[in-house]
Amino acid sequence: QVQLVESGGGLVQPGGSLRLSCQASGSISSIYAMGWYRQAPGKERELVATITKDALTNYGASVKGRFTISINNSQNSVTLQMTSLKSEDTAVYLCASMGARGTTWGQGTQVTVSS
């Protein structure tokens, strides 16, 4: 089993920056990619960004050019650097790992963008 723990959420002003981290533990050998998704109240979960172990990235259209995902294979962690934040970015951000046994989700961390 894989366990994922997110950290770094909080309150930030529009135009500000925030960094989210996700730490994986447990049965991590089969993980081939990790990523971030988000879900706002009343909306469906949407892709933020994913990254493979060899650093191939994919971003959701609404965050391209503003967010950057990176992976640290030795530390089994993934980081999401968010800049130029907008109120529309307010959501629970969930970390995910993709592996041979399917997808594992973290519990999520709240990001609120407000003045």
PLY file of the C-alpha trace (Angstrom):
ply
format ascii 1.0
element vertex 115
property float x
property float y
property float z
element edge 114
property int vertex1
property int vertex2
end_header
0.00 0.00 0.00
1.02 3.58 -0.70
0.35 6.41 1.71
0.41 10.04 0.62
0.61 13.08 2.88
0.18 16.60 1.53
1.42 19.79 3.13
1.78 23.47 2.36
-1.80 24.59 1.92
-3.12 27.81 3.36
-4.44 31.28 2.68
-2.75 33.46 0.09
-3.62 36.74 -1.63
-4.40 36.93 -5.35
-1.16 37.17 -7.30
0.74 35.41 -4.56
2.63 32.14 -4.49
2.38 28.91 -2.57
4.25 25.63 -2.58
2.60 22.27 -1.96
4.47 19.08 -1.14
3.41 15.45 -1.20
5.34 12.73 0.56
4.86 9.09 -0.44
5.57 6.14 1.80
4.85 2.44 1.95
4.91 0.32 -1.20
6.42 2.91 -3.52
8.46 0.73 -5.89
5.62 0.38 -8.42
4.84 4.10 -8.71
5.46 5.43 -12.21
3.96 8.89 -11.87
2.60 11.33 -9.33
0.44 14.37 -9.62
-1.90 16.96 -8.22
-5.63 17.31 -8.73
-8.03 19.79 -7.19
-11.68 19.93 -6.29
-13.68 23.02 -5.44
-17.11 22.89 -3.75
-19.78 21.91 -6.23
-17.28 21.10 -8.96
-15.71 17.95 -10.30
-12.15 16.99 -9.56
-9.80 18.34 -12.23
-6.23 17.80 -13.31
-3.65 20.27 -12.09
-0.40 18.58 -13.10
1.23 15.18 -13.33
4.84 14.11 -13.60
6.48 10.78 -14.37
9.56 9.41 -12.65
11.62 10.49 -15.66
10.21 14.04 -15.31
7.70 14.16 -18.17
5.00 16.66 -17.20
1.40 17.36 -18.08
-0.57 20.42 -16.95
-4.18 21.38 -16.87
-5.00 24.21 -19.25
-5.99 26.63 -16.49
-2.62 26.42 -14.71
-0.16 26.28 -17.60
2.50 28.95 -17.25
1.67 29.57 -13.59
2.26 26.25 -11.82
5.31 24.01 -11.93
5.45 20.40 -10.80
8.67 18.62 -9.88
9.58 15.20 -8.53
12.32 14.05 -6.20
12.75 10.33 -6.72
15.27 9.88 -3.93
12.90 11.46 -1.40
9.74 9.95 -2.92
8.08 13.32 -3.03
6.46 15.69 -5.49
6.21 19.46 -5.26
3.79 21.92 -6.83
5.04 25.50 -7.05
2.09 27.81 -7.62
2.51 31.42 -8.72
0.18 34.19 -9.89
-2.61 32.64 -7.88
-6.20 33.56 -8.65
-9.39 33.23 -6.66
-10.41 30.51 -9.11
-7.53 28.39 -7.80
-9.27 28.01 -4.45
-9.86 24.30 -3.87
-8.80 21.23 -1.98
-5.63 20.02 -3.64
-5.12 16.27 -3.68
-1.94 14.38 -4.33
-2.10 11.18 -6.36
0.29 8.38 -7.16
-0.14 6.14 -10.19
1.27 2.64 -10.13
0.75 -0.94 -11.13
-1.98 -1.37 -8.51
-3.88 1.71 -9.55
-4.18 5.21 -8.16
-3.74 6.23 -4.54
-5.06 9.54 -3.22
-3.97 11.70 -0.34
-6.45 13.36 1.99
-5.93 16.79 0.47
-4.81 20.21 1.58
-6.89 23.38 1.38
-5.70 26.29 -0.74
-7.65 29.52 -0.40
-6.86 32.52 -2.59
-8.55 35.63 -1.21
-7.84 39.24 -0.36
0 1
1 2
2 3
3 4
4 5
5 6
6 7
7 8
8 9
9 10
10 11
11 12
12 13
13 14
14 15
15 16
16 17
17 18
18 19
19 20
20 21
21 22
22 23
23 24
24 25
25 26
26 27
27 28
28 29
29 30
30 31
31 32
32 33
33 34
34 35
35 36
36 37
37 38
38 39
39 40
40 41
41 42
42 43
43 44
44 45
45 46
46 47
47 48
48 49
49 50
50 51
51 52
52 53
53 54
54 55
55 56
56 57
57 58
58 59
59 60
60 61
61 62
62 63
63 64
64 65
65 66
66 67
67 68
68 69
69 70
70 71
71 72
72 73
73 74
74 75
75 76
76 77
77 78
78 79
79 80
80 81
81 82
82 83
83 84
84 85
85 86
86 87
87 88
88 89
89 90
90 91
91 92
92 93
93 94
94 95
95 96
96 97
97 98
98 99
99 100
100 101
101 102
102 103
103 104
104 105
105 106
106 107
107 108
108 109
109 110
110 111
111 112
112 113
113 114
